[in-house]
Amino acid sequence: MSEADGLRQRRPLRPQVVTDDGPAPEAKGGSSFSGRVFRMTFLVLAASLILPLLGAMKLLESPIDPQPLSFKEPPLLLGVLQPNTKLRHAERLFENQLIGPESIANIGDVMFTGTADGRVLKLENGEVETVARFGSGACRQVKLLLSSEMPIEGRKMSFVNDLTITRDGRKIYFTDSSSKWQRRDFLLLVMEGTDDGRLLEYDTETQEVRVLLDQLQFPNGVQLSPEEDFVLVAETTMARIRRVYVSGLMKGGADVFVENLPGFPDNIRPSSSGGYWVAMSVIRQNPGFSMLDFLSDKPWIKKMIFKLLSQETVLKIVPRYSLVLELSDSGAFRRSLHDPEGLVATYISEVHEHDGHLYLGSFRSPFLCRLSLQSV
């Protein structure tokens, strides 16, 4: 081989330039090992949380045996149902002096309320006076008309709720919300969908009790019509109001006065316009999300919830929204007053109209609210 041929075959060695632009060399197995460690750690942590939860769900008993319920799509919150903040104009009265003043009545200008701790209070001139106490402890100015221990048609009354009285005082119409659940278990009653509630009639002269309507799902507020020919009863779980005729040609008949309400009704009281006020502390948002509507046909989720959470915890999860609805004498929606998030009027249970004001009762709050009708 000539010298020229040797030069052609030899290639010059060029120096390699190392820059930061190229991919860094990977340590063999390092990345895959750390990934496996992370995945294993995550799975162990997940298992440590999920397995005890599944075990608890398997072993714990649910306090309720829910029944699947069926609802229509809630009415749209438009027109007379359009959300507003009118209830926020209310003022709070007797704050921290009352415990759940659920229902209100007037004798003249003197106001009375019944509270969650079993007292009947007189509210006059800014003062609070206990006139009667039920349950444990002393009890004065109380006459027993009917014992809840006495079975009515084979069933005891566990949750005597609201009442309405004829003008002559002879007939008292009242609800027994459940023969299984008591007042403190009202949320279990709603979630279970129990249909053992009743509307009853008590005759103060004969001392006889009759069942007017049975198999109701949480019968709650009750109100006589102005002519006393029918009684309205709020069926809370089903978001509707039933009507039972107690005199006249329709006596003994029953129908639905209004259904598919925008919330779950509590007490019903007369309005000065000839219609009715209905209080609601939980609404069925549309548009929006209604938790109770969502859970209505999913009993297995309800069971799971109450295996793991207390009533108090669940009550805090349910969005607060206070709604007052005025119905016409035929059940049409006339107007609505709202407090989204329940900032002023919370957990309302009743709307009592007196002397140009609405007094708002509550099954849970430590106060009453008063709202001038002129402001709304």
VOBA-1610 file (N, C-alpha, C; in pm, whole numbers, padded with zeros to 5 digits, always signed):
BEGIN
Met+00086-00119+00000Met+00000+00000+00000Met+00088+00122+00000Ser+00053+00216-00087Ser+00134+00339-00098Ser+00103+00432+00014Glu+00186+00529+00029Glu+00168+00628+00137Glu+00041+00708+00115Ala+00008+00733-00012Ala-00115+00810-00040Ala-00239+00731-00002Asp-00237+00597-00032Asp-00351+00515+00005Asp-00369+00509+00155Gly-00258+00504+00229Gly-00268+00500+00376Gly-00327+00628+00430Leu-00294+00739+00374Leu-00350+00867+00420Leu-00500+00874+00396Arg-00541+00816+00277Arg-00684+00821+00247Arg-00765+00734+00344Gln-00708+00623+00389Gln-00783+00534+00479Gln-00787+00585+00622Arg-00688+00663+00659Arg-00689+00713+00796Arg-00780+00836+00805Arg-00872+00839+00899Arg-00959+00955+00920Arg-00914+01030+01043Pro-00918+01158+01033Pro-00873+01236+01150Pro-00969+01218+01267Leu-00918+01212+01385Leu-00999+01202+01507Leu-01044+01341+01549Arg-01178+01358+01554Arg-01232+01489+01592Arg-01270+01486+01741Pro-01239+01590+01809Pro-01274+01593+01952Pro-01426+01598+01973Gln-01480+01523+02071Gln-01622+01524+02104Gln-01653+01641+02197Val-01760+01712+02162Val-01802+01826+02245Val-01925+01784+02325Val-01915+01791+02454Val-02027+01753+02543Val-02104+01879+02578Thr-02236+01881+02549Thr-02321+01997+02584Thr-02434+01952+02674Asp-02513+02052+02725Asp-02628+02021+02811Asp-02752+01990+02732Asp-02743+01997+02596Asp-02862+01979+02514Asp-02903+01833+02499Gly-02809+01744+02505Gly-02839+01603+02481Gly-02900+01538+02602Pro-02965+01424+02585Pro-03024+01351+02699Pro-02917+01300+02792Ala-02942+01314+02920Ala-02847+01266+03020Ala-02852+01116+03025Pro-02742+01052+03044Pro-02743+00906+03052Pro-02821+00859+03174Glu-02907+00757+03159Glu-02988+00706+03268Glu-02914+00598+03344Ala-02930+00607+03474Ala-02874+00499+03556Ala-02960+00376+03537Lys-02897+00267+03510Lys-02970+00144+03479Lys-03058+00103+03598Gly-03191+00094+03571Gly-03282+00042+03673Gly-03322+00142+03779Gly-03257+00264+03784Gly-03287+00359+03892Gly-03428+00412+03886Ser-03470+00456+03765Ser-03603+00515+03750Ser-03712+00412+03777Ser-03702+00297+03721Ser-03806+00196+03738Ser-03815+00151+03883Phe-03704+00147+03955Phe-03705+00107+04096Phe-03780+00208+04181Ser-03751+00338+04162Ser-03819+00441+04241Ser-03969+00443+04209Gly-04007+00419+04081Gly-04147+00412+04044Gly-04218+00298+04114Arg-04151+00183+04124Arg-04211+00068+04193Arg-04229+00098+04342Val-04133+00166+04401Val-04143+00202+04543Val-04261+00294+04567Phe-04279+00393+04478Phe-04390+00488+04492Phe-04524+00417+04480Arg-04536+00330+04378Arg-04663+00261+04359Arg-04695+00169+04476Met-04594+00101+04526Met-04615+00012+04639Met-04658+00090+04763Thr-04593+00203+04786Thr-04628+00286+04902Thr-04771+00337+04891Phe-04809+00382+04772Phe-04945+00433+04749Phe-05048+00323+04773Leu-05023+00202+04722Leu-05117+00092+04738Leu-05132+00052+04884Val-05021+00053+04958Val-05027+00018+05100Val-05111+00120+05176Leu-05088+00250+05147Leu-05165+00355+05214Leu-05313+00345+05179Ala-05342+00323+05051Ala-05482+00311+05009Ala-05550+00193+05076Ala-05477+00080+05081Ala-05534-00039+05145Ala-05558-00016+05293Ser-05467+00057+05358Ser-05481+00082+05502Ser-05602+00169+05532Leu-05647+00248+05433Leu-05765+00331+05451Leu-05892+00260+05406Ile-05885+00193+05293Ile-06004+00134+05233Ile-06048+00007+05305Leu-05953-00079+05342Leu-05991-00206+05403Leu-06066-00188+05536Pro-06016-00101+05628Pro-06096-00079+05749Pro-06233-00020+05720Leu-06240+00068+05617Leu-06368+00128+05580Leu-06465+00021+05530Leu-06415-00067+05444Leu-06500-00175+05394Leu-06541-00269+05506Gly-06448-00294+05597Gly-06480-00380+05711Gly-06587-00320+05798Ala-06574-00188+05823Ala-06674-00120+05904Ala-06809-00122+05837Met-06811-00099+05704Met-06937-00099+05632Met-07002-00237+05634Lys-06919-00341+05637Lys-06971-00477+05641Lys-07027-00513+05779Leu-06956-00469+05883Leu-06990-00510+06018Leu-07094-00420+06083Leu-07088-00288+06053Leu-07179-00195+06118Leu-07321-00211+06067Glu-07416-00195+06158Glu-07556-00199+06121Glu-07602-00058+06084Ser-07683-00049+05981Ser-07744+00080+05947Ser-07870+00097+06030Pro-07892+00216+06087Pro-08013+00237+06167Pro-08140+00245+06082Ile-08126+00255+05950Ile-08243+00268+05865Ile-08249+00156+05762Asp-08370+00128+05718Asp-08393+00035+05609Asp-08467+00112+05500Pro-08393+00187+05419Pro-08456+00283+05327Pro-08539+00215+05219Gln-08645+00286+05182Gln-08729+00244+05071Gln-08701+00335+04951Pro-08695+00281+04830Pro-08676+00368+04713Pro-08797+00458+04693Leu-08772+00585+04665Leu-08878+00683+04644Leu-08870+00735+04501Ser-08980+00788+04454Ser-08984+00841+04319Ser-09037+00984+04322Phe-08960+01076+04264Phe-08999+01216+04257Phe-09005+01261+04112Lys-09092+01358+04088Lys-09087+01429+03961Lys-08969+01525+03964Glu-08931+01575+03847Glu-08827+01677+03842Glu-08876+01800+03918Pro-08795+01856+04008Pro-08840+01972+04086Pro-08880+02088+03996Pro-08972+02172+04042Pro-09011+02287+03961Pro-08893+02384+03946Leu-08886+02448+03832Leu-08780+02546+03808Leu-08799+02666+03900Leu-08689+02715+03956Leu-08695+02832+04042Leu-08697+02958+03957Leu-08812+02977+03892Leu-08834+03090+03804Leu-08968+03154+03837Gly-08992+03272+03785Gly-09120+03338+03810Gly-09138+03370+03957Val-09250+03325+04015Val-09275+03354+04158Val-09178+03278+04248Leu-09110+03177+04194Leu-09011+03101+04273Leu-08869+03154+04255Gln-08853+03261+04179Gln-08719+03316+04153Gln-08647+03346+04285Pro-08524+03293+04304Pro-08451+03318+04427Pro-08432+03467+04455Asn-08440+03504+04582Asn-08420+03641+04626Asn-08360+03637+04766Thr-08346+03750+04828Thr-08288+03756+04964Thr-08383+03826+05060Lys-08513+03817+05035Lys-08611+03891+05115Lys-08613+03848+05262Leu-08586+03721+05289Leu-08586+03676+05429Leu-08470+03736+05509Arg-08370+03787+05439Arg-08257+03847+05510Arg-08290+03984+05569His-08409+04035+05536His-08455+04160+05598His-08513+04135+05736Ala-08525+04009+05774Ala-08583+03976+05905Ala-08488+04013+06018Glu-08545+04040+06134Glu-08464+04064+06255Glu-08481+03946+06350Arg-08376+03916+06422Arg-08380+03806+06517Arg-08430+03856+06653Leu-08517+03775+06715Leu-08574+03810+06845Leu-08536+03704+06948Phe-08514+03749+07071Phe-08487+03660+07185Phe-08370+03566+07156Glu-08268+03619+07089Glu-08154+03535+07050Glu-08085+03477+07173Asn-08059+03346+07168Asn-07994+03268+07273Asn-08079+03258+07400Gln-08208+03291+07390Gln-08299+03271+07502Gln-08399+03158+07475Leu-08396+03106+07354Leu-08489+03001+07313Leu-08411+02884+07255Ile-08471+02765+07261Ile-08409+02647+07201Ile-08507+02584+07105Gly-08491+02613+06977Gly-08579+02554+06875Gly-08725+02592+06893Pro-08760+02721+06881Pro-08901+02763+06892Pro-08978+02726+06765Glu-09024+02604+06758Glu-09073+02549+06631Glu-09207+02606+06587Ser-09298+02630+06681Ser-09432+02676+06644Ser-09471+02796+06729Ile-09561+02879+06674Ile-09594+03007+06737Ile-09745+03025+06735Ala-09799+03089+06840Ala-09941+03122+06845Ala-09958+03252+06922Asn-10066+03323+06891Asn-10099+03447+06961Asn-10233+03434+07032Ile-10240+03487+07153Ile-10366+03512+07221Ile-10369+03663+07243Gly-10445+03731+07158Gly-10436+03877+07156Gly-10300+03917+07105Asp-10235+04005+07179Asp-10101+04048+07140Asp-09992+03973+07215Val-10031+03874+07293Val-09933+03794+07366Val-09898+03672+07282Met-09768+03652+07264Met-09721+03543+07179Met-09673+03425+07264Phe-09698+03306+07214Phe-09654+03184+07280Phe-09578+03099+07179Thr-09484+03022+07229Thr-09411+02929+07143Thr-09377+02802+07220Gly-09369+02693+07148Gly-09323+02567+07205Gly-09182+02540+07159Thr-09095+02497+07248Thr-08953+02483+07216Thr-08907+02338+07221Ala-08789+02316+07164Ala-08737+02180+07151Ala-08702+02116+07285Asp-08687+02197+07389Asp-08656+02140+07521Asp-08782+02113+07603Gly-08899+02114+07537Gly-09022+02071+07603Gly-09093+02179+07682Arg-09069+02306+07650Arg-09135+02414+07725Arg-09236+02488+07637Val-09338+02543+07702Val-09427+02640+07639Val-09393+02775+07701Leu-09358+02871+07615Leu-09310+03000+07663Leu-09405+03112+07624Lys-09420+03208+07715Lys-09493+03331+07685Lys-09392+03440+07655Leu-09410+03507+07540Leu-09319+03613+07498Leu-09396+03744+07500Glu-09365+03829+07596Glu-09440+03954+07612Glu-09348+04063+07664Asn-09353+04179+07595Asn-09274+04296+07635Asn-09125+04263+07647Gly-09077+04181+07557Gly-08935+04147+07556Gly-08894+04046+07662Glu-08990+03993+07738Glu-08961+03897+07843Glu-09003+03757+07802Val-08931+03659+07854Val-08960+03518+07827Val-09003+03452+07957Glu-09121+03393+07959Glu-09173+03327+08079Glu-09216+03185+08045Thr-09172+03089+08124Thr-09213+02951+08105Thr-09349+02929+08170Val-09448+02888+08092Val-09581+02865+08146Val-09611+02716+08161Ala-09536+02632+08093Ala-09555+02488+08106Ala-09429+02417+08061Arg-09409+02299+08117Arg-09294+02217+08080Arg-09338+02072+08066Phe-09297+02010+07956Phe-09331+01870+07932Phe-09207+01784+07952Gly-09229+01655+07968Gly-09117+01565+07987Gly-09075+01561+08133Ser-08944+01546+08156Ser-08894+01536+08293Ser-08902+01671+08362Gly-08913+01669+08492Gly-08919+01794+08568Gly-09062+01834+08598Ala-09073+01947+08667Ala-09204+01996+08709Ala-09287+02036+08588Cys-09417+02022+08605Cys-09509+02055+08495Cys-09631+02122+08556Arg-09658+02244+08513Arg-09774+02312+08568Arg-09862+02365+08453Gln-09987+02394+08487Gln-10083+02444+08390Gln-10095+02351+08268Val-10084+02221+08291Val-10094+02124+08183Val-10203+02023+08216Lys-10292+02000+08121Lys-10396+01899+08134Lys-10375+01795+08026Leu-10363+01671+08066Leu-10340+01563+07971Leu-10472+01527+07903Leu-10475+01542+07771Leu-10592+01504+07692Leu-10580+01363+07636Leu-10459+01328+07594Leu-10438+01199+07528Leu-10294+01156+07550Ser-10276+01035+07599Ser-10141+00985+07623Ser-10085+00919+07498Ser-09959+00950+07468Ser-09894+00887+07353Ser-09868+00739+07377Glu-09884+00695+07501Glu-09866+00553+07533Glu-09989+00470+07495Met-10101+00539+07473Met-10223+00466+07441Met-10225+00429+07293Pro-10233+00302+07259Pro-10235+00262+07117Pro-10359+00315+07046Ile-10341+00363+06926Ile-10451+00406+06840Ile-10456+00309+06724Glu-10564+00231+06719Glu-10579+00127+06618Glu-10457+00036+06613Gly-10413-00002+06733Gly-10306-00100+06746Gly-10165-00046+06742Arg-10146+00087+06724Arg-10011+00143+06717Arg-09999+00262+06811Lys-09887+00266+06883Lys-09860+00380+06969Lys-09813+00499+06886Met-09825+00617+06945Met-09781+00740+06880Met-09641+00773+06930Ser-09543+00770+06841Ser-09405+00798+06882Ser-09361+00940+06851Phe-09430+01007+06760Phe-09383+01137+06712Phe-09504+01227+06687Val-09575+01264+06796Val-09687+01357+06785Val-09630+01493+06746Asn-09684+01553+06641Asn-09619+01668+06581Asn-09704+01794+06590Asp-09777+01828+06486Asp-09850+01954+06481Asp-09999+01931+06503Leu-10073+02041+06531Leu-10218+02030+06551Leu-10288+02156+06504Thr-10418+02141+06480Thr-10506+02254+06447Thr-10641+02225+06511Ile-10708+02330+06560Ile-10828+02314+06643Ile-10944+02391+06580Thr-11061+02329+06582Thr-11180+02398+06533Thr-11212+02517+06624Arg-11286+02614+06568Arg-11313+02737+06643Arg-11393+02710+06771Asp-11479+02607+06769Asp-11557+02577+06890Asp-11478+02493+06990Gly-11356+02454+06953Gly-11271+02380+07045Gly-11302+02233+07059Arg-11400+02184+06982Arg-11438+02044+07002Arg-11343+01946+06934Lys-11301+01976+06811Lys-11218+01881+06737Lys-11073+01932+06729Ile-10981+01839+06753Ile-10838+01866+06737Ile-10785+01770+06632Tyr-10729+01825+06526Tyr-10667+01743+06422Tyr-10516+01751+06441Phe-10450+01636+06442Phe-10307+01636+06470Phe-10237+01525+06392Thr-10107+01542+06379Thr-10026+01442+06308Thr-09942+01361+06406Asp-09933+01233+06376Asp-09836+01144+06440Asp-09740+01105+06328Ser-09622+01167+06328Ser-09532+01155+06212Ser-09480+01014+06191Ser-09472+00936+06300Ser-09423+00799+06287Ser-09453+00722+06413Ser-09480+00593+06398Ser-09492+00506+06516Ser-09359+00436+06546Lys-09258+00462+06462Lys-09126+00402+06481Lys-09024+00504+06530Trp-09019+00621+06467Trp-08917+00721+06497Trp-08972+00832+06585Gln-08884+00890+06668Gln-08920+01003+06753Gln-08868+01132+06691Arg-08901+01244+06755Arg-08865+01375+06700Arg-08715+01388+06677Arg-08635+01339+06771Arg-08491+01354+06758Arg-08434+01275+06640Asp-08515+01184+06584Asp-08471+01101+06472Asp-08536+01143+06340Phe-08575+01272+06331Phe-08652+01314+06213Phe-08576+01292+06083Leu-08442+01306+06087Leu-08366+01288+05963Leu-08365+01142+05919Leu-08363+01050+06015Leu-08372+00907+05983Leu-08508+00876+05921Leu-08612+00942+05973Leu-08746+00923+05918Leu-08753+00969+05773Val-08694+01085+05744Val-08694+01137+05607Val-08616+01044+05515Met-08497+01005+05558Met-08410+00925+05472Met-08462+00783+05451Glu-08529+00729+05550Glu-08580+00593+05536Glu-08705+00589+05448Gly-08780+00700+05448Gly-08903+00701+05369Gly-09015+00622+05434Thr-09010+00609+05565Thr-09109+00531+05638Thr-09250+00585+05613Asp-09345+00495+05586Asp-09481+00539+05556Asp-09579+00497+05665Asp-09540+00520+05791Asp-09626+00481+05903Asp-09684+00602+05975Gly-09683+00719+05908Gly-09740+00839+05970Gly-09891+00846+05951Arg-09956+00924+06040Arg-10103+00931+06037Arg-10153+01072+06067Leu-10270+01103+06013Leu-10346+01221+06053Leu-10462+01172+06138Leu-10479+01232+06257Leu-10580+01184+06351Leu-10674+01297+06394Glu-10790+01257+06442Glu-10890+01351+06493Glu-10923+01314+06637Tyr-10918+01413+06726Tyr-10953+01390+06867Tyr-11076+01473+06900Asp-11178+01407+06955Asp-11301+01475+06996Asp-11291+01505+07145Thr-11289+01632+07180Thr-11268+01669+07321Thr-11390+01637+07407Glu-11507+01619+07347Glu-11627+01586+07425Glu-11636+01437+07450Thr-11620+01358+07346Thr-11632+01213+07362Thr-11499+01148+07399Gln-11389+01222+07382Gln-11252+01173+07406Gln-11217+01054+07316Glu-11278+01051+07200Glu-11250+00947+07102Glu-11147+00995+07001Val-11068+00901+06951Val-10965+00932+06851Val-10993+00849+06727Arg-10987+00916+06611Arg-11006+00846+06483Arg-10885+00873+06393Val-10848+00772+06314Val-10745+00789+06213Val-10812+00835+06084Leu-10777+00954+06036Leu-10836+01007+05914Leu-10756+00967+05790Leu-10625+00958+05805Leu-10539+00924+05691Leu-10419+00847+05744Asp-10387+00738+05677Asp-10277+00651+05722Asp-10176+00636+05609Gln-10065+00569+05643Gln-09957+00539+05547Gln-09900+00666+05483Leu-09883+00766+05567Leu-09822+00892+05522Leu-09673+00888+05551Gln-09595+00955+05464Gln-09450+00959+05479Gln-09409+01093+05541Phe-09392+01087+05673Phe-09359+01204+05755Phe-09467+01312+05744Pro-09590+01283+05787Pro-09689+01390+05799Pro-09642+01489+05904Asn-09649+01617+05871Asn-09585+01718+05955Asn-09687+01825+05993Gly-09675+01944+05932Gly-09768+02052+05964Gly-09910+02021+05922Val-10007+02075+05999Val-10148+02051+05971Val-10225+02181+05993Gln-10325+02208+05906Gln-10398+02333+05915Gln-10540+02317+05862Leu-10639+02362+05942Leu-10778+02367+05898Leu-10797+02478+05797Ser-10889+02457+05702Ser-10926+02563+05610Ser-11009+02668+05684Pro-11020+02789+05631Pro-11101+02893+05697Pro-11246+02850+05720Glu-11302+02772+05628Glu-11440+02724+05642Glu-11449+02596+05724Glu-11334+02542+05762Glu-11325+02420+05842Glu-11388+02300+05773Asp-11383+02301+05640Asp-11436+02187+05567Asp-11328+02086+05530Phe-11201+02127+05535Phe-11094+02031+05508Phe-10971+02066+05592Val-10884+01968+05602Val-10757+01983+05675Val-10644+01958+05578Leu-10544+02046+05579Leu-10424+02026+05500Leu-10317+01962+05587Val-10241+01870+05530Val-10131+01807+05604Val-10009+01799+05513Ala-09897+01852+05562Ala-09772+01847+05487Ala-09712+01707+05498Glu-09686+01646+05382Glu-09619+01516+05378Glu-09474+01543+05339Thr-09393+01566+05441Thr-09259+01623+05421Thr-09172+01541+05327Thr-09162+01412+05351Thr-09072+01327+05272Thr-09105+01332+05123Met-09231+01348+05089Met-09275+01343+04949Met-09289+01481+04886Ala-09252+01587+04957Ala-09256+01724+04905Ala-09394+01759+04850Arg-09498+01729+04929Arg-09634+01759+04886Arg-09723+01787+05006Ile-09844+01838+04978Ile-09943+01866+05081Ile-10071+01792+05044Arg-10121+01714+05139Arg-10244+01638+05118Arg-10363+01715+05177Arg-10481+01681+05131Arg-10605+01745+05180Arg-10705+01637+05218Val-10764+01652+05337Val-10865+01558+05386Val-10990+01637+05421Tyr-11102+01599+05365Tyr-11229+01668+05390Tyr-11292+01616+05518Val-11329+01709+05608Val-11379+01668+05740Val-11524+01712+05762Ser-11581+01784+05664Ser-11723+01822+05673Ser-11775+01850+05533Gly-11908+01862+05521Gly-11968+01892+05392Gly-11986+01769+05306Leu-12018+01793+05179Leu-12048+01684+05087Leu-11929+01593+05060Met-11808+01651+05073Met-11686+01573+05043Met-11631+01502+05166Lys-11700+01508+05278Lys-11648+01452+05403Lys-11602+01308+05385Gly-11482+01281+05435Gly-11424+01147+05425Gly-11335+01129+05305Gly-11340+01222+05209Gly-11255+01213+05091Gly-11119+01275+05115Ala-11026+01241+05029Ala-10889+01294+05040Ala-10829+01306+04901Asp-10743+01406+04885Asp-10671+01423+04760Asp-10541+01497+04786Val-10467+01526+04679Val-10342+01600+04691Val-10373+01747+04664Phe-10345+01833+04760Phe-10370+01977+04748Phe-10266+02042+04658Val-10139+02010+04678Val-10030+02057+04592Val-09917+01956+04599Glu-09859+01923+04484Glu-09749+01827+04480Glu-09626+01889+04416Asn-09516+01816+04425Asn-09390+01858+04363Asn-09352+02000+04406Leu-09349+02019+04537Leu-09309+02150+04592Leu-09161+02174+04568Pro-09117+02300+04571Pro-08975+02330+04550Pro-08887+02301+04672Gly-08948+02250+04777Gly-08873+02213+04897Gly-08954+02113+04977Phe-08905+02081+05096Phe-08970+01981+05181Phe-09047+02055+05291Pro-09181+02051+05286Pro-09263+02138+05371Pro-09265+02097+05517Asp-09271+02198+05602Asp-09286+02176+05746Asp-09426+02221+05785Asn-09439+02325+05866Asn-09571+02367+05911Asn-09644+02450+05806Ile-09777+02449+05815Ile-09866+02525+05727Ile-09950+02617+05815Arg-09958+02745+05778Arg-10038+02839+05855Arg-10113+02933+05760Pro-10228+02986+05804Pro-10309+03071+05716Pro-10241+03206+05690Ser-10265+03259+05570Ser-10217+03394+05537Ser-10337+03488+05532Ser-10311+03617+05548Ser-10419+03715+05550Ser-10488+03728+05416Ser-10427+03677+05310Ser-10486+03684+05176Ser-10585+03572+05151Gly-10602+03483+05248Gly-10693+03371+05232Gly-10623+03242+05189Gly-10492+03249+05172Gly-10416+03131+05134Gly-10340+03074+05253Tyr-10220+03022+05227Tyr-10145+02953+05331Tyr-09995+02983+05317Trp-09931+02995+05432Trp-09785+03006+05437Trp-09728+02867+05463Val-09623+02833+05390Val-09555+02704+05409Val-09406+02731+05429Ala-09349+02675+05534Ala-09207+02693+05564Ala-09127+02572+05517Met-09008+02600+05463Met-08918+02493+05417Met-08775+02530+05453Ser-08701+02436+05511Ser-08561+02461+05546Ser-08464+02386+05456Val-08517+02301+05369Val-08436+02232+05268Val-08512+02242+05137Ile-08444+02289+05031Ile-08513+02304+04903Ile-08458+02205+04801Arg-08528+02200+04688Arg-08491+02111+04577Arg-08443+02200+04462Gln-08316+02230+04459Gln-08262+02324+04363Gln-08284+02277+04219Asn-08342+02365+04138Asn-08355+02337+03995Asn-08367+02471+03921Pro-08263+02511+03849Pro-08141+02434+03820Pro-08051+02424+03943Gly-07975+02315+03947Gly-07887+02291+04059Gly-07895+02145+04101Phe-07841+02117+04219Phe-07834+01979+04268Phe-07914+01967+04396Ser-08006+01871+04400Ser-08082+01839+04521Ser-08035+01705+04575Met-07970+01707+04688Met-07913+01585+04744Met-08021+01483+04777Leu-08134+01529+04834Leu-08239+01434+04872Leu-08307+01374+04749Asp-08321+01453+04644Asp-08375+01396+04519Asp-08279+01293+04461Phe-08150+01324+04464Phe-08049+01233+04410Phe-08049+01100+04485Leu-08064+01106+04617Leu-08058+00984+04698Leu-08190+00908+04702Ser-08298+00967+04651Ser-08431+00910+04670Ser-08444+00766+04620Asp-08383+00734+04507Asp-08395+00598+04451Asp-08266+00518+04469Lys-08184+00557+04567Lys-08057+00487+04593Lys-08048+00448+04740Pro-08132+00353+04784Pro-08134+00317+04927Pro-08000+00265+04978Trp-07921+00201+04893Trp-07792+00145+04938Trp-07696+00257+04978Ile-07703+00372+04911Ile-07617+00485+04949Ile-07664+00543+05083Lys-07795+00553+05102Lys-07848+00601+05229Lys-07803+00513+05345Lys-07810+00381+05323Lys-07764+00288+05427Lys-07619+00312+05462Met-07537+00325+05358Met-07394+00344+05379Met-07367+00474+05454Ile-07438+00580+05419Ile-07418+00711+05484Ile-07439+00699+05634Phe-07551+00635+05673Phe-07583+00631+05815Phe-07511+00519+05890Lys-07441+00433+05817Lys-07348+00343+05885Lys-07225+00419+05933Leu-07186+00521+05859Leu-07060+00591+05884Leu-07076+00726+05952Leu-07193+00790+05934Leu-07209+00927+05983Leu-07329+00938+06076Ser-07320+01030+06170Ser-07431+01056+06261Ser-07532+01149+06194Gln-07651+01157+06253Gln-07752+01250+06202Gln-07700+01393+06203Glu-07632+01429+06310Glu-07581+01565+06323Glu-07484+01598+06211Thr-07397+01504+06178Thr-07300+01526+06070Thr-07370+01540+05936Val-07468+01453+05911Val-07540+01459+05784Val-07616+01590+05772Leu-07674+01635+05883Leu-07749+01761+05881Leu-07660+01877+05843Lys-07533+01872+05883Lys-07440+01979+05847Lys-07401+01974+05700Ile-07410+01854+05642Ile-07374+01839+05500Ile-07484+01893+05409Val-07610+01874+05452Val-07723+01919+05370Val-07718+02071+05357Pro-07717+02125+05236Pro-07708+02271+05219Pro-07825+02342+05286Arg-07794+02450+05359Arg-07898+02529+05422Arg-07957+02628+05321Tyr-08087+02635+05320Tyr-08156+02729+05232Tyr-08297+02746+05287Ser-08329+02864+05335Ser-08461+02887+05392Ser-08555+02943+05286Leu-08675+02885+05281Leu-08773+02926+05181Leu-08911+02934+05246Val-08978+03046+05222Val-09117+03064+05263Val-09200+03075+05137Leu-09304+02993+05129Leu-09389+02991+05011Leu-09531+03026+05052Glu-09590+03122+04982Glu-09732+03152+05004Glu-09813+03086+04893Leu-09911+03006+04934Leu-10001+02939+04841Leu-10136+03010+04840Ser-10203+03005+04726Ser-10340+03056+04719Ser-10433+02954+04784Asp-10562+02989+04793Asp-10657+02897+04855Asp-10679+02771+04771Ser-10630+02772+04646Ser-10641+02653+04561Ser-10509+02579+04548Gly-10403+02628+04614Gly-10274+02560+04612Gly-10175+02613+04510Ala-10210+02720+04437Ala-10117+02778+04340Ala-10008+02857+04412Phe-09888+02860+04352Phe-09779+02937+04410Phe-09809+03086+04392Arg-09812+03159+04502Arg-09844+03302+04495Arg-09718+03388+04504Arg-09630+03361+04598Arg-09502+03431+04609Arg-09408+03351+04696Ser-09280+03385+04688Ser-09180+03313+04766Ser-09078+03411+04824Leu-09033+03381+04943Leu-08932+03460+05014Leu-08815+03368+05046His-08694+03412+05015His-08577+03324+05024His-08470+03382+05116Asp-08391+03291+05171Asp-08262+03324+05233Asp-08163+03216+05191Pro-08100+03233+05073Pro-07999+03136+05031Pro-07889+03126+05136Glu-07845+03004+05161Glu-07745+02971+05263Glu-07798+02988+05406Gly-07923+03033+05422Gly-07978+03047+05557Gly-07895+03135+05647Leu-07860+03254+05601Leu-07768+03340+05676Leu-07837+03411+05792Val-07965+03446+05777Val-08038+03518+05882Val-08146+03428+05942Ala-08235+03380+05857Ala-08342+03291+05901Ala-08299+03147+05875Thr-08265+03075+05980Thr-08209+02941+05964Thr-08305+02833+06015Tyr-08304+02720+05947Tyr-08382+02603+05987Tyr-08528+02641+06018Ile-08591+02715+05928Ile-08726+02762+05958Ile-08825+02646+05953Ser-08925+02654+06041Ser-09024+02547+06052Ser-09166+02598+06036Glu-09187+02729+06057Glu-09323+02781+06053Glu-09322+02930+06020Val-09430+02974+05954Val-09451+03115+05925Val-09584+03155+05990His-09576+03240+06090His-09694+03283+06165His-09716+03431+06136Glu-09829+03463+06072Glu-09858+03602+06036Glu-09939+03668+06148His-09892+03787+06190His-09962+03861+06296His-09929+04009+06286Asp-10033+04090+06277Asp-10021+04235+06284Asp-09919+04290+06184Gly-09928+04245+06059Gly-09843+04298+05953Gly-09702+04245+05951His-09676+04142+06028His-09542+04082+06033His-09552+03931+06014Leu-09444+03874+05967Leu-09428+03729+05965Leu-09330+03692+06075Tyr-09371+03600+06161Tyr-09282+03547+06265Tyr-09240+03408+06219Leu-09109+03387+06216Leu-09054+03263+06162Leu-09004+03175+06276Gly-09069+03060+06292Gly-09024+02963+06391Gly-08911+02879+06335Ser-08842+02808+06424Ser-08730+02725+06383Ser-08724+02601+06472Phe-08700+02486+06410Phe-08689+02362+06489Phe-08552+02346+06552Arg-08460+02440+06525Arg-08322+02419+06568Arg-08253+02547+06617Ser-08288+02660+06563Ser-08217+02785+06595Ser-08254+02837+06734Pro-08166+02915+06797Pro-08193+02969+06931Pro-08259+03107+06926Phe-08350+03128+06833Phe-08416+03258+06820Phe-08539+03244+06730Leu-08624+03348+06735Leu-08730+03367+06638Leu-08686+03477+06543Cys-08749+03482+06426Cys-08727+03593+06334Cys-08858+03666+06309Arg-08848+03797+06290Arg-08966+03878+06257Arg-08938+03956+06130Leu-09033+03950+06037Leu-09018+04015+05908Leu-09140+04101+05879Ser-09119+04230+05851Ser-09228+04317+05816Ser-09277+04285+05675Leu-09407+04266+05659Leu-09461+04237+05527Leu-09446+04356+05433Gln-09434+04477+05488Gln-09415+04594+05404Gln-09280+04594+05335Ser-09183+04524+05393Ser-09048+04522+05335Ser-09035+04418+05226Val-09137+04333+05205Val-09128+04229+05102Val-09245+04238+05006
//
